[in-house]
Amino acid sequence: MNKKTLISLLVVAIILIAATVWVINLNPQSKDITPDDKAETYTVSDISDKSLTEISVTLPDTSYTFKKGASDMYTYVESPSADLNQAMINQLENFLKNVVAEEKATDDAFSLSDYGFDKPKSEVKITYDGGEMIYKVGNLTQGNGYFLNMDGSKEVYVIHSAKALALMQPVSYFRNPALHSVDSQTLTIVEFDGPDGRIALKKEASSTGEELWNMTSPIKKSADMTNIDSYISQYIPLITVKEFTEDNVSDLSKYGLGNDARLLYFEDASGNFGHIYLGNTHSSGMYTYARKDGSNNVVSIETKNIEFVDMNMFTFVDSLVNLEVLADVEKIEFKKGDTVRTMDIKRQGDSRKESEINSEYYINDVRVSANSFKKIYTDIIALDIERLADNITTGNPVYEITYFKGDGSKVNIQFIKHTERHYGAMIDGECKYIVLKEKLDNIYAQLSSIK
């Protein structure tokens, strides 16, 4: 290609570019065209200035009605005690007061049944101050929408699936799945009917001002905060409704929620509480029937979130008859009949560490090594509870253990024969625990061997 030809082609290109710019400037609407600019919407109805008083939804298999009260709060007519999500219903109300469609299928349908309005997916009737309207959702279109018709009209519109689905939801969609408003981070009380009876756990301030968990029933003991957090606290927020099973139940016993229902109660530092009754478990084991206190509406919750109610009470407290820290004890008397075996600690130094290093240990007035003393001491405080006492044990004590503490107080535990293999442990005048006779015999034999 020679130089003259190349120059000619460049001139032609410049002319074409200039012509294109000139045409665009004459037609500015051709610039920056987006799909939104082309979009056209259709107002199906607009009663934004009206106030709705009732919304009735009829689905193929059920129907329900929301009615607005004096405080502008909706109630579920078929079950007035149901807790509704007012925000969700308000969204539905706002949509129904100004329905806008993406397309208009026809102005004059020859047969509404061709669009599925003879058997609608949903029929929504709204009542407002001055009249009423009925919307019908028909078949799914070939695009991403559903046909929509107002009763009494032959106009057919197309609305986006997301809008249509809002008109096709079951009543459970508008119900509040929360069973409580307790803050698990500030949990202070937990009570439930477990395998050992009513278990009560409470967070209380100690003498130092520190908040600690205690079990107050069926026994009084310091509780394990770690296990309460692991097995209870973290599951409290998850105790929510998974299914609204049946409302207004007249015979709650068929769900195990009659007089034999198990209590589950918890409370936080602000006084928010959950008061729930637990019934039978579904055949699958995945869900358990439940109801809020004062309600006859039965719901289902996930069983895995309430597994702690079936745990042994010793999951949350130690299983020892009496746990005494060695540093707090000066002397122990282990008595069988009229024979007394003793364990003494002679401490020197003011600090606990210094006292521990310089202490002298005696069993039956015989000086022993720290290891020998602590081995038997561990066996004594490790005396564990076989089970709770289920009946009164009376008689003279066979064994008696008395702890003399450094602050001048003492703890006395008496062991009375319960069966051939068991003793009842009497604390503060009450027989609380059953322990194995063999363990007491072994401890006494160890003490008696040192002379």
Disulfide bonds with the S-S distance in Angstrom:
none
